[in-house]
C-alpha cells in the first residue's frame, strides 16, 4: 500500500458547518504498487483550481475517486471521507496484525540501554 500523507480541504456545507475532504498525496513512487484502475476520472492540477467545487461534489456525494495529475503523472487522489475512514481502518487492522506477529515472535530477550549504546558505531 502506498504511503500517503493526508491534506485536508474544508468544504462549506449548508447550515454554516464544514465537512472535511481529504486529498491523499502519494509520497513515494517507489512504494506505489499497482495501477489506479479504481479512479473515476482525473484532472490536472491547473483544471482542479477551476473545477474544485465540482470535484468536491463528485467525491462527496457521488463517491467518485478523482486523480489529480501534474505533468502527466498521477500526483494525488481526492477521495471521500468514507473512503479515507475505510483506508484508515484497513491500515489499523494491518498494524494490529503486524503487532500480534511481533508479539508472537518475541522470545523475551531484552537489551539494556547501555548494551545498545555499546553496539552503536561511534
WOCOR-V254423 format. One record per residue. N is the residue number from 1. RES is the residue in one small letter. OMEGA is omega in whole degrees, -180 to 180 (NA if undefined). Layout:
n: {N,N}
res: {RES,RES}
omega: {OMEGA,OMEGA}
//
This chain:
n: {1,2,3,4,5,6,7,8,9,10,11,12,13,14,15,16,17,18,19,20,21,22,23,24,25,26,27,28,29,30,31,32,33,34,35,36,37,38,39,40,41,42,43,44,45,46,47,48,49,50,51,52,53,54,55,56,57,58,59,60,61,62,63,64,65,66,67,68,69,70,71,72,73,74,75,76,77,78,79,80,81,82,83,84,85,86,87,88,89,90,91,92,93,94,95,96,97,98,99,100,101,102,103,104,105,106,107,108,109,110,111,112,113,114,115,116,117,118,119,120,121,122}
res: {x,x,x,x,x,x,x,x,x,x,x,x,x,x,x,x,x,x,x,x,x,x,x,x,x,x,x,x,x,x,x,x,x,x,x,x,x,x,x,x,x,x,x,x,x,x,x,x,x,x,x,x,x,x,x,x,x,x,x,x,x,x,x,x,x,x,x,x,x,x,x,x,x,x,x,x,x,x,x,x,x,x,x,x,x,x,x,x,x,x,x,x,x,x,x,x,x,x,x,x,x,x,x,x,x,x,x,x,x,x,x,x,x,x,x,x,x,x,x,x,x,x}
omega: {-178,173,-177,177,-177,171,-177,174,180,179,-179,177,177,180,175,-179,176,172,-176,176,-177,173,180,-177,178,-174,-179,178,-179,-179,-178,179,178,180,179,-178,179,178,178,178,175,178,175,178,179,180,180,179,-178,-173,-174,-179,179,180,179,178,180,-179,-176,-171,180,179,175,173,-174,176,177,-177,175,-178,177,-180,178,-178,-178,176,176,-178,179,177,179,178,178,179,177,178,180,178,178,178,178,179,178,178,179,178,177,180,179,177,179,178,-179,-178,-177,-180,177,180,180,179,179,178,179,179,179,178,179,-179,-178,176,-178,NA}
//
